[in-house]
């Protein structure tokens, strides 16, 4: 197998081996084959009681697979990937067309044949053809995606709180009302969507199709084997305006001496202001017969982190969350805002798309930015994957330079550029795809 040469900035794609065929899949006719491949790739099966609850959320025209046609009588899907059409918010509020890469899998009987590379380079090519500026993903295997130009752009923080965990007081929180109810997608779906889409944070991917919204609110029967129905806590102002919510369920547990040791497991928690966050978590950490509260993956600077009096006791754990691949360097750099003035020439290397490789002169600030290709000497040099890591403001250019991933070519250029690529809040998203 050899790579196709780059022409006019196209992606360097890799062909599939002889006997295999890469093709767009039909989300209806090929659904059973897609699901079967996913089971093989991720070694799982849907619990029998969950099968009637599954919501099919893959989008037509955005699912691609590799067929094994070496034996015409036993044609079988050997690999698959898909993407969602997202509008990803970047620093400053612009929402960029983004391909949310998902369902990437290769049948274990077809590994080490270049099928994943063929699919992923095709994904980049198709995304660019659609005019998408970025690609985003949650990585099942973190060692794969850096070689395709993806960088870790957001981090997720998980906490385990004890019942009655001390929270700092926040003015106005006592004036809010927290309602507890059993989740009903028909009654609560619009509320969840309204609050979720009101969040102003880079990287905050919203669920913009009916299928994605419905999928997120499924109460999986298998999850209730040792727990209750899915519940919802809604924070409202005195006049009824929703300002936050949490989806959660409780699991009952008793010690040998009959002491209550139940757990509250929170699926998603969203609050639009500090007072709402304080009211929400104050309620969740004060439920009868519960001993602990497990948070979902939160932004590293979530309000809860700084409202806790004892963060150490919450046993914080941090993991990578969303990876970003910049597909169109000048469009991406020009679309975001910069909290301080930036005037820098970046030498970007992209081994898969020559149109991104070169020297880019970025000038901008809080009001906007402009980017143009230049022959001027570069101030900083970095790979497109490292640009993706820094793009949303969650990983600093300075931190990447400390790791040897950004090179300062002109002394003194790193500090102001690193400050300009930051943002006032950490990038984050509240759900996985």
N, C-alpha and C positions, 0 to 999 in steps of 0.2 A: 504494500500500500504506500502511495506517495501522496503528499499534500498538493492540492491545486495551487497554482501560482496566484498571487494577488493581482487583480486587474482593476484599476481606477478605484482603489480603496475598498474593494470587496473583501469579504472575510476569507481567510485561508481555510477552506473546508477540506474534510477528509472523506474519501469515498468508502462505502462499505465493501467488504470482500466479495469475491465472486460467489454467486449463489444466494446472496442476500439482496433485498430491495428496500430502500428507504422511501416511505410514502406517507402522505397525510392520511389520517384515519377518520373514519366516519363514527361520530360519537354515539350513534344509534346502532348501526349495523355491526360495528366492531366492539361494542361495549363489553360483551362477555370475554372477548379475547384480551381486552385492556385490563379488566379486573383480574383475570387469571394470571396475566403477566405480573401484575402488581403483587399478587399473593406470593408468587415464586420469588420475586426480587427482594421482598421485605420479610419473607418467612412469617406470614401471618394469615389468619383467616377471620372472616367476619363471624362473630358469635351468632348462633342461630336466631336468638331473640332480637338481634340488631338488624337483621336483613330487611325487615319491613320498614325500618326507620331511616335507611340510607338515602341521602339526597345526592343525586348525580349533578355535580357542579362544574364539570369540565365544559369548556366553551367550544362550539363548532368552529372548525377552521384553525384551531390552535393545538391540535393533538397530532403528533407524528410518531410513527413506529418503524421498526425494521422487521420485515418479513423474512423468515427462513424458507427459501424456495428451492433448496438443493434437492429435495424429494418432492416432486409435484403432487404426489398423493398424500403428503403429510405436511402441508403448508401450515406454518405456526408462527405466531408473533414472538420475536426474539428479544425485542427491546422497545421501549416506549418513553416518550416525554411529552409534556404539555405545558401550556402557559396560560396565565390569566391576563386580561387587559386591565392593568392598574393605572391609576393616576397618582403618582407618588409625590407627596409634598416635600419640598426641599427648603433649605434656609431662605427665609424671606417670603414664603407662602406660595410660590409657583408650584403647580402640580404637573409633573412631567409624565408623558406617556411612557409606561414601564411594562416590560414583559415579566410577569411573575412566574418564574420557572418552577415547575412542580412535576410530580409523578415520574421522576427520572429513574428508570430501572432497566436492568439487563437480566435476562433469564440466566440462572447460574450455569446452565449447560452451554452458554454462548459467551462466556467471559473471555477476556484477554484476546479479543479479535478486532478491537478497534471500534466496536459498535457505539460505545458511549461517546468517543471522540467524534465520530461521524454525526451522531445526534446533536451533540452540544454545539459543534461548529455550525450545523444547519440551523439550530435554534438562534444563534447569533445572527446569521445571515437573514433569516426570515424576520426577525425582530427589527433589524435595520431597514429592511424593505418596507415594513409597516410604518416606519417613521418613529419607532420607539427609541428614546434617548438613553434609557437605562434598562438593565435587567436586574431582577432581584430574586433571591432564593433563601430558603432555610436549608442548610446542608445536613444531610443524613450522615455523610462521610466527609469530614473536613479536609482530608488530604487531597481531594479531587479538584476542587474548583479554582484554586489559585492559578493553576496552569492554563485556565481559560479566561484569566483576567478579572476574576472576582476577588474582592477584598472584604474583610469583615467590617461592616459599617455601623452596626448597632450591637449592643450588649444587653443581655437580659439578667435581671437580679431576682433571685427567689429568697424569701424569708420564711421562717417558721416562728410564729409569735405565740407566747404563752397567754393563757386566758388572763385578762386584766392587765395586759402589757401597758406600761405607763406611756401615755401620749401627751405631748405638750398641748396646752390650751391654745386655741385659735379663735380670735374674735369672730363672732357671728355663727360659730358652729352650733351653739346651744339654741339658736333660733330656727334651725333646720329640723325637718321631720324625716325620719327614716321608716319607710313602710316595708314590711316583710310579707312576701306572697309566694305562692307556688308559681313557677314560671309557666306562662301560657303564651306561646309565640303569637297567637292571634291578638291578644291584648297587649303584650309587652314588646312585640317586635318593632313597632314604630318608635317607641320610646327609646329602646336600646340603640336603634339606628340614629335617632336624632341626637342623643348625647354623644355617641361614639364619633360621629362625623363633626361634632363641634370642637373636638380637641385640636389645638394649634401646636403641632410638634413635627419637626422634620422626621420623615420616615414613617409617619402614622398612616398606614395603608388602611383604607376603608373598604367595606364590603359593599360593592356597588351593583351587584346583580341579585335578583330574587333568590337564585339558587345558593349563592354564598351566604346570604343572610339567613336563609332557612337552615342550611347545613350547620351554621354556628349555633343555632338554638335547639338542635336536636338533644333530647334527653335520652341518652343511650340506655336501653334496658339493662345491658350487662353492667353498667356502672352502678346500678341499684342493688347489686347482689348483696352488698354489705352496707348499704347507705340508703338515704331517703331520696325522694323525688328532687329534681333540680329546683332550687329556690332562687328568688331574686330579692335583693334589697335595693330600694329606690330612695334616693335622697331628694327631697323637695323643699322648696322655699315655703314660707307661710301661705303664699297665694297659689301653691300647687305646681310651680315650675320645676321640672326635673333638672337636677344639677349633678347627678351621679348615679351609678348603679353597680351592683356586684352580682354575678351569677355564682351560686355556691350550692354545696350539699354537705350535710352532716353525716358522720359515721358514728354510731354508738359503740362504746367500749367501756368495760368495767374491770377494775383490778380485782385480784383474788380477795381483797378485803372490802369489795363493793364500793370502791371510790370511782367516781365518774372520770373517764379518760377519753372522752370523745374528741373527734377531730373535725374541724371545719375546713373543707377543701374548696378554695375559691378558683373558679375557672377564668373569670375575667373581672377586673375592677377598674372603673373609669370614674374620675371626679374632675369637674371643670374648674375648681378653685380650691384653695387651701381649707376653707371652712367645710366644704363638702367632703373632702378627703378625711378630715378629722371626724366628722359625724359618721361617715361610712365605716371606717376602721374601728371607731369607738364602739359601734354596734356589733360588728363581727367578732370583736375580741371580748364580748360580754354576753355570749349566749349560754344559757343554762346547760349544764352537764357536759360542756366542752372543755377540754384541757389545752388544746392548741389550735392554731389557725395556720394553714399552709397557703401562702400567697401564690398567685400565678406569676409568670415572668413579668417583672416590672422594669420601667426605665431606671437606670442607675441613679437618677436624681428625682425619682418619684417622691411626691410630698410625704409619703409614709416614712421614707428613709430619714428625713430630717425632723419629723414629728415624734419619732421614737426617742424616749429618754435613754434607752440602752440598746443601741443597734447591735452590739456584740452578742447580746443574749438571743438575738433573732437568727443567729447562725447564717449570715449572708453567703449565698453561693452565686457566682457570676459565670455565665456562659456566652458564647457567641450566639447571635440571633440572626439578623438579616445581613446577607452578603450582597454587595452592589457591584455590578459590572457597568462601566461607562461605555456606551456604544458609540456616542457622538461627542467627542471631547469638547469642541468649541461650543456646541449647543448646550451641553451640560454646565460648563463653566459660566456661560453668559446668563443662564436662567436663574441661578441662585444669587442671593445677596450676601454681602460681606460686612461684618459689624465695624470694621475699620478699613481705611484706605489700603488698597492693594495695587501694586504696580510691579509685576514680576513676569519673567519669562521662564516658562516651564518646559523642560525637555522631557517629553513623554515617549515611552517605548511601548508599542503594542505589537506583539508578534503575530497576532491574528488579524489585525486590520491596519493596513499601512496608512489609511486616511487619518488615523489617530496619531501616528508616529510623527514626531517633529517638534519644532520649537513653537510654543504658543504664548503670545503676549497677552496677559490678563491685566486689565485695568478696571477697577471697580471700587465699590463701597456700599453703604447702606441703601443708596437710591438705585443702584443698578450696576451693570458690568458690560464690558465689551471684550471680545476675544478675537485675535487675528493671528494667522500664521506669520512667522517672521524668520528672517535669517540672522537676527541679532543673537549674540551669545546668551546662553541660558544662565539663570541664577540658581535654579534647582533642577535636579534630574530625578525622575522616578518612573516606575513601571505603571501601566494603566491599572493594575490591581491595587497598587498603593494609592492611586488617585481615587479609586472607588472606596477604599477604606476611609479616606479623609474627607470625602465629598460632602457628607451630611453633617460634618462638624463633631462627630463623636470620637474620632481618633485624630490626634493632632499630628501635623507634619513633623513637629519636634519629636514626638514619641517615635515616629517611624524613622526619623534620622538617627535617633539613639540606637535603633535596632539595625542600622545600616541599610535601610530600605529607601531612604531619601538621601541624596547627596547634595550638600551645599557647595555649589561651584563658585559662588561669589561670597566672600566672607561678609557676614552681617545680614544676608538676605533671608535666612531661615526664620529668625524670630518674628519679623513683621508679617511674613507670609503665613506662618503658623497661627498667629493671632487672628489674622483676617479669615482664615478658613474655619475658625471656631464658630460657635453660636451660643445664644443665651441659655438654651436648654439642650439636654442630650437628645439625640434622635432615638426613636423607639417605635415599636408597633406592639399591639396587644394580643395578636393571634398569629398562629402559624399557618402556612399554606404549603 
